[in-house]
Amino acid sequence: MKISFDLDETLFVNSAEVPTEPELKFPYNKLYKDKLRKGAVKLLTEINKSDTELWIYTTSNRTERYINGIFKHYGIRIDSIVNAVRHEKEVARGRANFPSKYPAAYRIDLHVDDEKSVYENGIANGFRVYRISNDDADWADNIRKELERIRKVNQADQKA
């Protein structure tokens, strides 16, 4: 199984609006200024320990080095990263009006994002999206439940 997360307003949030994880220790807090949503470290660590691949799928131009670096300092391993450059090169390929994210191209079972348009593209194009919001206090538990539901569906499909 594969799960992907968006970064901006999904995992990386504004600490004035959403509770966040403790910042990294000096000097890493100066290098990595993004703040992780509270509960992300526990959830992502659990995913690392499971049979599920952890991906980042973002429209940002952050480098793989930066993304891997910040999560490494929280003790989290990212299995693969799709940033704006990779998405354009491998998926969109210059096509106008193509979705900003297309997790199905990478056989991702669940994508987590805050954008309504990504959620709507999931419905229209047949990929699963959990839409997160700033006031979603149970977001991590809801994602755990959704992963378990998808796991059961996949197992039933394999038996059929």
N, C-alpha and C positions, 0 to 999 in steps of 0.2 A: 504494500500500500504506500501511497504518497500523499502528503499534505503540503500545501504551500501557503505562505503568509505574505501579504502585502506589508510594506514597511510604514509609510507615512499615514498617520492617524489610525493605524491598525496595531502594529507592534511598537513603533516609535510614536509617542504622543506628547502633547503639550502638558507639562506637569501642573500648570495652572488650571487645567480643565479635567484631567484624569489622574487618578492615583498612579504612582510610578514605583518601580523597583528602586532600591537604594542606588545612588550613583556609584560608578566605579571608583576605585581608590586612585589617588594621585600617583603617577602623572597621567594615567589612562583617562581620567575624567576630563582632562584638557584636550586630549586627542579625539576622544569619542564623546561628543556633546549630546547626541541623541539620547532621549530618556525612554526606557522600556516600560510598557504598560504593566501595572502590578499584576502578578500572577503568571507573567510570561515565562520567567525563569523556571518555575516549577513545572508548568505545562510542557515547555520545550524540552526540558530534561527528561520528563516522562516519555515523550515521543522518542528521544534519542535512545532510551533504554528498551523501546518496543521494537516490533518488526516493521515500523513505519518510517519511510524516508522523510526527512525534513527539508523542505525547499523554501527559498525566498523567491517570490515573483513580484517584482516592483517595476513601476514605470520610471523610477528615479535613475539618475546616471551615476549613482554611487558605484564605486568599483567593487569587484569581488573581494579584493584585499581588505577594503574598509569593512564591508559587511561581515566577512569571516572573522576579522579582527575583533570587532565589538562583541560578537557572540562568543568567540573563544574566551574572552576575558570574563564572561559570565558562566563559562564552563559548558557551553552549548556547541555542538557540532552541526554545521549546515552541510547537507549532502549535495545540494546543487543550488545555483543562483541564476535566475533569469532577470536581468536588468533591462533597461530600455534599449541598450545597444544589442544585446543578444536577442531580445524579442523582435526587433526590427530585422535583424539579419536572418534569423531562423524561421520566424513565423509570419510577420506582417509583410516583409519583402516589398515594401513600397506600395502596397495595395491601399487605396483610399477607403475610408470608412471601415477599416478592419478593426475589430475590438482591441482595446488597449491591452488586454490580457486574454490569453486563450490557453488555459491550463490543459485542455484536452490534447493539445499538440505534444505535451510531455507525459501524457497518461497519468495526470495528477487526479487523485480520487476526490479530493476536497480542497477548495481554495478559500482562504479567509481574507476578507476585504471589508473596507468601510464604504466603498463607493456604490451608490445605487445603480449606476450604469453597468458596473461589473456584474452585480447581482442579476440585473435584467438581461445582460448578454449571456449569463449562465443559463437562464431559463430559455432564451431564444436559441442557444447553440448547444444545449444538452450537456453542460458541465455543472457540477455541484459547487455552490458558493454559500458559505456561511457569512452573512452580513453582520458585522460588528458595529456597535455604536458607543459613544462616550459614556452613556448611562447604563450599559450592559454589565451589571455587576457580576452576573453569573456566566460571563463569556467563556471562561476556561472550562467550567463544568459542562456547558452546552456543547462545546467542541468535543470534549471527551465522549459525550453521549452520541454525538453525530458520527464520530469515528467508529464507535462500537456498532452503531446501526449499519453503517456502510460495510464494516467488516462482516457482519452477519449476512447482509445481502450478497456480498461477494462470495462467501462460503456457500450459500444456497445456490448461487449461479453455477459454481464449480461442480456441485453435486448433481445438478440437472443435466 
